[in-house]
Amino acid sequence: MFYTHPVSSEALVRRFLSALPLLSIAFFVCPSYSQTGRLLVAQKGTQSLAIVDPASGNVLASVPEGGVTGHEVIASPDGRFAYVPIYGNSGVGRPGTDGANLVAIDIAAHKVVGNLDFGHGVRPHMPIFGPKDGLLYVTTELDQSITLIDPGTLKIVGHIPTGQPQSHMLALSHDGRRGYTANVGPGTVSVLDIAARKVLTIIPISTDTQRIAISPDDRWVFTADQTRPQLAVIDTTTNKLADWIPLSGEGYGSAATPDGHWLLIAIPSKNNIDVIDLKAMKLAQSIPVCADPQETLVRPDGKVAYVSCAVSDQVAEIDLGTWKVARLFATGKVSDGLAWAAGK
């Protein structure tokens, strides 16, 4: 700022103080804009990964995976890379190709930058980062195991047997001590000791179970019965089935809010999301979304949930303050697996 006449020191101080609110706005707005992150969506219909700007809802890029096809995705904790296991061309337990690799994608550069070859068909499916060791854990169904990967080198560093076929989905406790797999065809959950790399116990659930989630306090694990509209509640202190929660239809992908109060679960047959009150362990409400909801992701700030819808090729954005769908945005053919990549 330039002045054409003398200004007293008091006047300069007053002008500086009057500008502080604007300086404060600039200070706080710029970092929040850079930390918006990216929503990652598996586009099963085109064998690619959508990188979505959550502010606009626009797909910034569809990155070809180079294989058929990725179902699930996870982002590295620093938000730089996405990891997509290439499962195959069929559903769990059905005839088809047996995927044998995992690709690493540079999120900012919008391209594949690494590949891990498992050496044989394993149908790799659910990737998740260990909360303490920084390793990448991937379900490898045909080996009845979880494969541990160094994400920096894309080298296999270990295996944990699940003791069951069709170990499709995985949840890890937040303290990094336990793992839980949903074993679809057997209808069971395997409880894993992560440090010892062994099965602790196998919990019978149903003849067919799908998806798995864990509460933020690590007290409860949830998996959906595929023969009846009900959600299994496992007590992790006893490793036993503790309760059933009736649902509006057969459930699928679920996720808990960070405060541990709510669990959101997709109900594909009803095109809605059931909201479970985890304090009361009962269904609180159902929210209409889009056609054939698959996976549910709660954003780390707890303000928004995203739901992928395979038939409508969309993601629904739910405002968790109002419990209403704020937006629907197109995310690609057969939108399925979701992940959040943190902003820098």
C-alpha positions, 0 to 999 in steps of 0.5 A: 500500500502506498501513501501520498501524504504522511500517516500517523503511527496510530492511523497505521495501526488502526488500518492494520487491525481493520485488515485482520479479519480479511487476513484471517479469512485468507489464512483459513480458506486457502488451506481448507481448499487444498485439503478437500481431498479426492473421492475414488470410485471403482468403475467396474464397467470400464475397468478404470478408476474414477478420480472425483473432485468432491467439491464439484462432483466432477470426474477429473480422470478415469484411469485405465487399470489395465486389467479386468477388473478392479472392484475395490480401492484404497488410498495411501494415508498421504493421499498420493497413491491409489491401490486397486486389486484386479479381481477378475470378471466374475462375482465371488464364488462364481466361474470366471477369471482369477485376477493375479495382480494389483496396480498402484495409481498416482492420483495427481498424475492420473496414471498407473505407476506400479504393478504387483504380480501375485504369481498366480490367480488369487482373486485379490479383492479388498485392500486396506492399510494397517493403522500401525504398521503402514502395510497394505493388507489385501484379501486373496480369496483363492489362497484363503489368506490375507496378503501383506504388501509393502506399498513402497516397494510393492513386494509381498512381505507376509500372509495371514491364513483365514481358514476359510474359502471366499474371504472377500472383505476385511476390516482391521481394528483401529489398534492394529491387533485384529482382523476380521474377514467376511467369508461369503460362501461359508457364511462365517467371519474369521478373527485374525491375530495380526501380530501372530499372523494366525486365525484365532477363531471362526464365527458362524453367521449364516449360509451366506454373508457379505461385507464387514465393518467395525465400530470406531471403538473396536467393540463391534463388528458387523456383517450382513446376512444374505439370506434374511434382512438382518445385520449380524453384530459380533462382540469383539470381546468374546468373538461371538455373535451377540445380536441381530438387527432387522433391516429393511432388506438384505444389507451390503456395504456399511460404514460407521460414523467417526463418533460411533453413533451411527452405522450406514448400510446399503440396501440394494433391493430397496435402493436406500441406505438404512441408518442404524443407531448403534447406541440402541442397536436398532434401525433408526431410518431409511434414506432413498438414494440411487439404484442398486447401492453397493458401498458406503463411505463416511468422509473422515470429518463425519459430515458427509457419506458417499454411496456408490450405485452400480445400476445408476452409475452414480454416487449419492452424497448424504448430508449427515447433518440433515440425513438427506441426499444433497447431490447425485453425481455421475461417476462412471459405468457400474460404480462400486468400490469407494475410497477417500484420498486425503488432501495435501 
